[in-house]
Amino acid sequence: MTALKHFLLFWYDFIVGDDWMLAAGVVMALLLSAALARRDLNSWWVMLMTVVVVLVASLWRETRRLR
């Protein structure tokens, strides 16, 4: 494998990790925050709510999987 492939695989594993849905939720929240900030609206709450929602959803999915 090339050094570039190792580098890209590291970043994929670092960002996505075990759950791609968490990474997708964070990316969507960042895009929404940026869109709100460009319109001069308060966007600090988007990341806060994303963390809460994504954490609850992740825990709910895992507890259902373990049953």
C-alpha atoms as one frame of an Amber mdcrd trajectory, in Angstrom:
protein
   0.000   0.000   0.000   1.153   3.471  -0.674   1.718   6.090   1.948  -1.187
   8.125   0.546  -3.585   5.193   0.911  -2.482   4.666   4.534  -2.953   8.373
   5.181  -6.473   8.366   3.731  -7.429   5.176   5.574  -6.227   6.715   8.840
  -8.404   9.797   8.352 -11.410   7.722   7.346 -11.042   5.579  10.464 -10.405
   8.642  12.636 -13.431  10.600  11.388 -15.939   7.845  10.704 -14.742   5.315
  13.248 -17.250   2.638  14.174 -20.448   4.455  13.258 -20.842   6.258   9.956
 -24.220   7.623  11.053 -22.591   9.675  13.805 -20.125  11.132  11.328 -22.924
  11.935   8.875 -24.915  13.672  11.625 -21.966  15.839  12.566 -21.287  16.761
   8.936 -24.930  17.742   8.434 -24.852  19.824  11.621 -21.702  21.608  10.474
 -23.318  22.393   7.119 -26.463  23.679   8.828 -24.404  25.796  11.242 -22.464
  27.294   8.361 -25.657  28.085   6.457 -27.203  29.790   9.481 -24.022  31.732
  10.235 -23.855  32.999   6.646 -27.309  34.482   7.165 -26.127  36.175  10.398
 -28.285  33.942  12.578 -27.248  32.340  15.834 -26.020  28.860  15.053 -24.326
  27.804  18.296 -27.322  25.701  19.303 -27.139  23.449  16.224 -24.032  21.583
  17.385 -25.354  21.341  20.937 -28.605  19.792  19.775 -26.763  17.525  17.337
 -24.594  16.104  20.083 -27.634  15.375  22.240 -29.700  13.831  19.426 -26.845
  11.795  17.956 -25.804  10.500  21.376 -29.341   9.439  22.276 -29.857   7.809
  18.863 -26.548   5.969  19.101 -27.271   4.673  22.590 -30.795   3.646  21.588
 -29.519   1.710  18.568 -26.840  -0.058  20.601 -29.166  -1.026  23.434 -31.662
  -2.453  20.928 -28.865  -4.361  19.222 -27.718  -5.926  22.504 -31.157  -7.282
  23.441
